[in-house]
Amino acid sequence: AISNLSRCLQSLWMKTNCSTPPQIWMKIPFVTMTTRTPTQLSLPRSWEDGWPIWNDIRTYTGNNNRLFVALDLSFLPWNSFVWEDKNISSTCLLKWSAEPVKAVIISTNSFQVCKHKSKTKLTMPAALQTILVYLFKYNIHVIIAGNPSQSVEFRRYVEYVENLCNRHYNDTEPSLYDQFCSSYRDNLQSPLHPLSDNLDSETYRIMEKDPVKYEQYERALTNAMRDLSHGMSSGRD
């Protein structure tokens, strides 16, 4: 099925008569539920990472740069057993941080409607909040699917997500690394050869802002000095 889908996508891109082929956002499940046979119903329910599905599709399409991910969490209600697993964020999120995720799809069923006196309040599982907050820094779109509760207007769901996003940006200051990488994220960079090429001053200015490079330089020098010190101590002995 995945190979047929990939062929259809490639055919679409080839037949499109325009200078810029259309982008396609592929709906990929964040996790998949493991199936249980009638004899396994007494066993605990479990889930599997949905990333391999995306990996197969993008491999079959030749890693086409017009293919993006719409990460689907809409099938997980607020009381799903998945949210109780403390490892879901650490297990799945790091993989998706390196993928071209354009949107996250959640459902109105992902919210719990709590009634207090005459007011209604929306809440969301902590694990789902962690996932959204983690992906906000990649400028994702949030798509809310499904019908609202009878006692809640649809705009309340939108406002909840907006407030969650605003709290993230107000509470977290972008690190030097995030500031430096924001304009280069998900873009392949041509390798630089400063010793053989005559680069302009702007290129050197950008290179000097690379925090990772200089952290690695400092770590390498520290390790080298430590090894040298140990070697001199061993020689005296």
GIHUPE-V916237 format. One record per residue. N is the residue number from 1. RES is the residue in three letters. SS is DSSP state (alpha for helix, beta for strand, coil for the rest). PHI is phi in degrees with one decimal (* if undefined). Layout:
N;RES;SS;PHI
N;RES;SS;PHI
This chain:
1;ALA;coil;*
2;ILE;alpha;-66.9
3;SER;alpha;-65.5
4;ASN;alpha;-66.0
5;LEU;alpha;-61.4
6;SER;alpha;-64.7
7;ARG;alpha;-65.4
8;CYS;alpha;-64.1
9;LEU;alpha;-65.5
10;GLN;alpha;-63.2
11;SER;alpha;-65.0
12;LEU;alpha;-62.0
13;TRP;alpha;-65.0
14;MET;alpha;-71.7
15;LYS;alpha;-86.8
16;THR;coil;-71.7
17;ASN;coil;-92.6
18;CYS;coil;-151.7
19;SER;coil;-68.8
20;THR;coil;-117.7
21;PRO;coil;-59.6
22;PRO;coil;-68.2
23;GLN;coil;-79.1
24;ILE;beta;-124.6
25;TRP;beta;-96.7
26;MET;beta;-91.1
27;LYS;beta;-77.8
28;ILE;beta;-120.6
29;PRO;beta;-68.4
30;PHE;coil;-63.6
31;VAL;beta;-138.7
32;THR;beta;-121.5
33;MET;beta;-83.1
34;THR;coil;-74.3
35;THR;coil;-80.8
36;ARG;coil;-122.5
37;THR;coil;-75.9
38;PRO;alpha;-53.7
39;THR;alpha;-80.9
40;GLN;alpha;-105.6
41;LEU;coil;-63.5
42;SER;coil;-80.0
43;LEU;coil;-79.0
44;PRO;coil;-61.4
45;ARG;coil;-69.8
46;SER;coil;-144.1
47;TRP;beta;-135.0
48;GLU;beta;-127.9
49;ASP;beta;-63.2
50;GLY;coil;-86.5
51;TRP;alpha;-59.2
52;PRO;alpha;-57.3
53;ILE;alpha;-63.2
54;TRP;alpha;-62.7
55;ASN;alpha;-61.6
56;ASP;alpha;-65.5
57;ILE;alpha;-64.5
58;ARG;alpha;-70.0
59;THR;alpha;-68.8
60;TYR;alpha;-66.0
61;THR;coil;-89.9
62;GLY;coil;71.5
63;ASN;coil;54.6
64;ASN;coil;-64.2
65;ASN;coil;-80.5
66;ARG;coil;-99.3
67;LEU;beta;-105.2
68;PHE;beta;-129.1
69;VAL;beta;-110.2
70;ALA;beta;-111.0
71;LEU;beta;-75.4
72;ASP;beta;-98.1
73;LEU;coil;-120.3
74;SER;coil;-70.7
75;PHE;coil;-85.8
76;LEU;coil;-102.8
77;PRO;coil;-69.8
78;TRP;coil;-62.1
79;ASN;coil;-99.1
80;SER;coil;-64.3
81;PHE;alpha;-64.9
82;VAL;alpha;-60.5
83;TRP;alpha;-67.2
84;GLU;alpha;-78.6
85;ASP;coil;-80.2
86;LYS;coil;-71.3
87;ASN;coil;-93.5
88;ILE;alpha;-63.4
89;SER;alpha;-68.5
90;SER;alpha;-70.1
91;THR;alpha;-75.0
92;CYS;alpha;-100.5
93;LEU;alpha;-65.3
94;LEU;alpha;-60.9
95;LYS;alpha;-65.5
96;TRP;alpha;-73.4
97;SER;coil;-66.6
98;ALA;coil;-100.3
99;GLU;coil;-110.5
100;PRO;coil;-78.7
101;VAL;beta;-81.7
102;LYS;beta;-100.3
103;ALA;beta;-152.6
104;VAL;beta;-121.9
105;ILE;beta;-104.4
106;ILE;beta;-121.6
107;SER;beta;-112.8
108;THR;alpha;-63.0
109;ASN;alpha;-72.7
110;SER;alpha;-75.8
111;PHE;beta;-101.0
112;GLN;beta;-100.0
113;VAL;beta;-96.3
114;CYS;beta;-107.1
115;LYS;beta;-107.8
116;HIS;beta;-129.7
117;LYS;coil;58.5
118;SER;coil;-100.8
119;LYS;beta;-109.1
120;THR;beta;-115.9
121;LYS;beta;-132.6
122;LEU;beta;-96.4
123;THR;beta;-132.6
124;MET;beta;-135.1
125;PRO;coil;-54.7
126;ALA;alpha;-59.0
127;ALA;alpha;-64.3
128;LEU;alpha;-67.3
129;GLN;alpha;-60.2
130;THR;alpha;-61.0
131;ILE;alpha;-63.8
132;LEU;alpha;-64.5
133;VAL;alpha;-61.7
134;TYR;alpha;-62.9
135;LEU;alpha;-86.1
136;PHE;alpha;-58.3
137;LYS;coil;-68.7
138;TYR;coil;-98.5
139;ASN;coil;56.8
140;ILE;coil;-79.6
141;HIS;beta;-95.2
142;VAL;beta;-111.6
143;ILE;beta;-105.4
144;ILE;beta;-102.4
145;ALA;beta;-108.8
146;GLY;coil;100.0
147;ASN;coil;-93.8
148;PRO;coil;-71.9
149;SER;coil;-65.3
150;GLN;coil;-60.4
151;SER;coil;-97.4
152;VAL;coil;-131.4
153;GLU;coil;-76.5
154;PHE;alpha;-63.0
155;ARG;alpha;-61.3
156;ARG;alpha;-64.5
157;TYR;alpha;-66.9
158;VAL;alpha;-63.1
159;GLU;alpha;-63.6
160;TYR;alpha;-62.0
161;VAL;alpha;-66.6
162;GLU;alpha;-62.5
163;ASN;alpha;-65.0
164;LEU;alpha;-63.1
165;CYS;alpha;-66.6
166;ASN;alpha;-65.3
167;ARG;alpha;-63.5
168;HIS;alpha;-62.2
169;TYR;alpha;-72.9
170;ASN;alpha;-80.2
171;ASP;alpha;-91.7
172;THR;coil;-118.8
173;GLU;coil;-88.4
174;PRO;coil;-58.3
175;SER;coil;-73.1
176;LEU;alpha;-59.7
177;TYR;alpha;-64.2
178;ASP;alpha;-64.4
179;GLN;alpha;-63.0
180;PHE;alpha;-70.2
181;CYS;alpha;-88.7
182;SER;coil;-57.1
183;SER;coil;-84.6
184;TYR;coil;-113.3
185;ARG;coil;-63.0
186;ASP;coil;62.8
187;ASN;coil;-124.9
188;LEU;coil;-71.4
189;GLN;coil;-109.1
190;SER;coil;-68.7
191;PRO;coil;-64.9
192;LEU;coil;-100.2
193;HIS;coil;-127.9
194;PRO;coil;-63.0
195;LEU;coil;-81.9
196;SER;coil;-108.3
197;ASP;coil;-110.1
198;ASN;coil;-88.8
199;LEU;coil;-89.4
200;ASP;coil;-77.4
201;SER;alpha;-64.4
202;GLU;alpha;-64.0
203;THR;alpha;-63.7
204;TYR;alpha;-65.5
205;ARG;alpha;-63.1
206;ILE;alpha;-68.6
207;MET;alpha;-60.2
208;GLU;coil;-71.6
209;LYS;coil;-90.2
210;ASP;coil;-70.4
211;PRO;alpha;-72.0
212;VAL;alpha;-65.4
213;LYS;alpha;-59.4
214;TYR;alpha;-73.8
215;GLU;alpha;-65.2
216;GLN;alpha;-68.7
217;TYR;alpha;-58.4
218;GLU;alpha;-63.3
219;ARG;alpha;-65.1
220;ALA;alpha;-65.7
221;LEU;alpha;-65.2
222;THR;alpha;-62.2
223;ASN;alpha;-65.8
224;ALA;alpha;-65.7
225;MET;alpha;-65.5
226;ARG;alpha;-65.5
227;ASP;alpha;-63.9
228;LEU;alpha;-64.0
229;SER;alpha;-63.6
230;HIS;alpha;-64.2
231;GLY;alpha;-65.2
232;MET;alpha;-68.6
233;SER;alpha;-66.3
234;SER;alpha;-65.9
235;GLY;alpha;-65.7
236;ARG;alpha;-66.5
237;ASP;coil;-69.3
